Amino acid sequence: MNCNELSQQADLIASTFSKQDLAKLVLALKGNRESLQHAVKVIDTIDNRAGYSLDDAWDEVLTGDS
């Protein structure tokens, strides 16, 4: 993926999630020492399941990894 594609993907993510959701994602990554791969899985999970909250997606991703 080149820089332009990454920028477009970042814009899409930013427009899909609220600032509060993005802040929660950053804090979870930083505070719980989760990997960027976890964050990508969470975003994909929310994308694929209508009505899923950020917390629901984190729970599903982390449960799948344990």
N, C-alpha and C positions, 0 to 999 in steps of 0.2 A: 504494500500500500504506500503510495507516495504522499508527499506533504499536503497536496491539494485534497486528496481523498480523506486523509486524516482530519483535515480542517472541516470538510463537509460532514464527516461522521460526528465530530465534536459539536458542530452547530445543530445537527439533528438531535443528538442526545440532550443538549442544553434546551432545545425548544420543546422536548417531550416531557422533561421533568421540571418540577418546581425548584426554586432556589433552595427551599428547605430540604427537599429530597436529595439534591446534589450535595448539600452541606452534610446531611446524614451519611451519605456514601463516603465522603472524604473523611469524616470523623471515624467511621467504622474501619476504614482502611488504616488510618493512622493509630487510632486508639486500641484496636484489637489486633493490630499487626496482620491484618488480612492481606492477601496478595492482590495484585492488580488483576490476576486471572479470576479471582473470586468476584471482583467488581464487574468484570465483563460477563461472567455467568449470571450475576444478579440482573444486570441490564437485559440480557437475553431472556431471562426467565420472565421479567416484567413484560417485555415485548411480546412474548408468546402466550401469555395468560391474561386474558381480560379481567380487570378488577383486582389484580394482585397489587398489594401495597409493597413498599420497599422492605418493610419488616418481614412480610410473608416470604418474599423472594430470598432475603438473607437466610431466613430459617431453613428454607428448602435447600439452598445451595450448601449451607454448612452441615446440614443433616446428611446430605448426599456424600460429603467428604469424610464424614466420621465413620 
